[in-house]
Amino acid sequence: MDEIIGFARLPVIVPDLTNVLDFLNDNWQPHFNTRDYEGRWEVLPLRTPGGKDTIIPEPINGEDGFADTPYMQKMPAVKQLVDILKCPVGSVRLLNLKAGAIIKEHRDIELAFESGYARLHFPVQTNDEVEFYVNNIRVIMLSGQCWYINANMPHRVSNLGNTDRIHLVMDVEVNDWLKGVFEASKKTTFKQRLDPVQTRQMIKAFREMQSEHTNRMADDLELKLLAQENDD
C-alpha cells in the first residue's frame, strides 16, 4: 500500500507577513462551511475565481481563472510570497480562527500532494494553545514557517487560547519545482486504506461534475480502489 504525505514543513523563505494584521477590520466574512465549525471562523479572500471578493466554494484546479482581489493590493508581502512560489497558485486567503473556536474533524476531497494539489499554511499569528491535528497527530505550526497539510486526511483545529489564530492559506498545483521543495522537506507519511463506501461516493461526485479534470480524478480513485481490493 502506498505511503502518502500527511504533513510537512517546507523549506520556503517566508517574508514578514505581520502587516496583514493591519487589516483585521476589513471585510472579513464568515466561512461558508458553517457545519464544520463552532464559534467564529472568518475569511479575507485575496485570490479567488475571477478576483471576486466574496467567499464561495472554490474549484481546486483553477479552471475558472484565479485573480487577485482588491485586498491583495494592500498586502505586498503576500504578493511577494506568491512570486516566491514557482508553481501555479490558485486560491489565496487569510483565515482567522477566533479565540475559543473549533473546526470539527473533516476532509477536503482530493486536496493532496499525491493528487496534484497542495494546501499550504503560513501562520501569521498563533498561540501555544492552538491544537491542529492531522490523522490524529498534532502539528505545531509557528509564525514564519511554511507547512503542507494533506487536507484529504481527517483534520481538526481547536483554538483554546485567548488570542486569534490567523493563517495565510494557499492552494497550489504540484509541478517539478514543488516536487523538489517536498524532496527537501521534513515529512510525516502514513499508510492509509481507502474507505470503499466513501471512495465510491467521491467517484460518483467527480463523475457528476463532468469535466476532464474530475473524470481523471475519478479514474485514479477507481484504480486505487481496485488495487486495494486485489490486495485484500
C-alpha positions, -999 to +999 in steps of 0.1 A: +000+000+000+014+034-010+026+058+017+012+093+014+024+126+030+002+137+059+020+169+066+054+185+060+074+216+069+086+231+037+119+249+033+104+281+019+117+315+029+086+334+041+087+372+041+074+391+071+036+389+070+027+408+101+015+438+081-017+417+073-027+423+109-033+459+100-064+448+081-083+430+108-111+455+105-116+449+067-145+430+052-138+395+068-166+371+061-178+340+080-165+308+064-192+294+042-189+258+055-208+265+087-215+229+096-178+222+101-170+247+129-183+262+161-175+298+172-161+323+147-140+313+117-136+342+093-120+346+058-105+375+039-102+365+002-070+376-015-072+355-047-104+339-060-120+327-092-124+359-113-110+380-084-144+382-066-142+394-031-169+370-018-164+336-003-178+307-023-167+270-026-138+272-049-126+247-076-091+234-067-079+232-102-083+269-111-102+262-143-124+293-137-093+315-137-080+328-104-072+365-100-062+388-072-090+406-052-086+443-042-074+431-008-043+416-023-031+450-034-029+461+002-005+433+011+027+434-008+044+408+014+017+383+003+022+391-033+060+387-028+053+352-013+031+343-043+060+352-066+084+331-045+063+300-051+073+288-086+042+268-091+006+277-102-012+294-074-050+292-071-069+303-040-052+326-015-070+337+017-065+347+053-083+325+078-089+338+113-100+311+138-111+333+167-102+325+203-123+297+216-135+285+182-131+250+168-130+234+134-146+200+135-129+170+120-135+168+083-118+160+050-115+181+018-119+160-013-086+151-031-067+181-020-034+163-015+001+163-030-004+129-045-035+141-063-016+171-079-027+198-055-013+211-022-027+233+006+000+254+021-003+271+055+017+302+065+010+310+102+008+348+108-004+348+144-009+318+167-006+308+203+006+277+223-030+265+228-039+261+192-043+224+186-041+213+149-044+176+143-039+157+110-049+120+112-049+123+150-013+136+151-008+172+164+010+195+141+026+226+157+030+254+132+048+286+141+048+321+126+072+325+097+070+288+087+055+271+056+036+239+061+018+215+038-013+198+052-029+169+034-065+182+036-078+149+022-069+133+056-091+138+086-081+171+103-094+193+130-084+225+149-092+240+183-081+275+193-081+271+231-061+302+236-071+338+243-059+353+210-070+347+174-052+322+152-045+338+117-031+317+088-024+327+053-036+297+032-029+289-004-040+261-027-013+254-053-007+230-082+021+205-079+049+209-105+086+200-107+096+229-086+072+220-058+083+183-060+118+195-054+108+215-024+090+185-009+120+163-015+140+187+007+113+189+034+108+171+067+077+149+060+054+127+080+038+099+060+011+074+065-001+042+050-038+047+045-066+024+033-093+039+012-128+037+027-147+018-001-181+035+006-167+070+009-144+065-021-173+053-043-192+084-032-163+106-042-160+089-076-198+094-082-194+131-073-165+136-096-183+119-125-213+142-120-190+173-124-185+161-160-151+178-166-119+163-180-101+170-147-127+154-124-130+124-147-092+119-144-095+121-106-124+096-107-103+072-129-074+075-105-096+067-074-111+037-092-076+023-100-065+028-064-097+011-050-093-018-074-057-023-064-066-023-027-094-048-033-070-071-052-045-069-023-071-080+002 
